[in-house]
Amino acid sequence: MKSKNKLIHQQLLHIAFDPIYAHPLPEGHRFPMLKYELIPEQLLHEGTITQNNLKAPLACKDEIVLLTHTAAYLNKLHQQTLSQREQRHIGFPQSPELTQRELIITQGTIDCCTAAFETGVALNVAGGTHHAFAERGEGFCLLNDFAVAANYLLQQQQVKQILIIDLDVHQGNGTAKIFENDSRVFTFSMHGAHNYPFHKEKSDLDIGLKDGTDDNIYLPLLENTLNMLIEKVKPDFAFYLSGVDILETDKFGKLKVTMQGCKQRDEIVFSLLNRYQIPCTVAMGGGYSPDVRTIVEAHCNTFRLAKDIYGLS
């Protein structure tokens, strides 16, 4: 086992990224799209990564998307026939470029899975679009990249049991609904109880947190729960949605987790998965602190920790 770990530690951290991730939005839009440009810039600037770590995905093929999403919905995205109401629910105005972006992000998550089998962990600069259902999008989510990637791994018989760890402050309602009758994918969402979405679906395990939950409550609860789940579910692959909207500075989060607490959260997840040698694909999820630098710093901590804990270059 030591020789295997030594081999893994010599490999590059795979980060899925394409400039299309930073899609232009109408002026004043509340979604901080700029973060997708700033995260890799910061990591490159400080020397945490090099250009060799950044891998540009292709667009996900329709037949792979259709393992999860309905043909009618995918056709609307391709043909630009989403109604005004459907666009409002998603929160973005439709465009061919936006659809292409979503397909590239989704393939980025799949590519991360392939890399994670070799290195233990891989990260997508975007993704974690957990509010997308099979037949519709909502909450800034068009395609559910974790669900598409999970179904692809199962269809290819690369894994038998998947654990989705969703620590965005908002419940992963689309993911929960997609896998509600599939025992091969265990969905765990730890989120604000009194936050969007106000109608919540039923994950395999939901932990709804009270407003004002701080580090002292959040971190032990997560560690105990994740230890229990790994023993119970016995996953051979994990997806981790590392949203930073749990921060006390977040405009919509309602929790009181500090920057250090958010970093410790990532450390708990990575350390446990690494200890049990469960490959993990990570996507960034949400973050709405008023200062985009706070969002970027919290997300960059996830990349720094992944590199350090897994001993990658």
MOGIFEN-V353381 format. One record per helix or strand of 2 or more residues. SS is the DSSP state (H for helix, E for strand). FROM is the first residue (numbers start at 1). TO is the last residue. If there is no record, write none. Layout:
[[SS | FROM | TO] [SS | FROM | TO]]
//
This chain:
[[H | 2 | 8] [E | 14 | 16] [H | 19 | 21] [H | 35 | 46] [H | 51 | 53] [E | 54 | 55] [H | 62 | 65] [H | 71 | 79] [H | 84 | 90] [H | 96 | 119] [E | 121 | 124] [H | 145 | 155] [E | 162 | 166] [H | 173 | 178] [E | 185 | 192] [E | 205 | 209] [H | 215 | 233] [E | 237 | 241] [E | 256 | 257] [H | 259 | 275] [E | 280 | 283] [H | 292 | 309]]
//
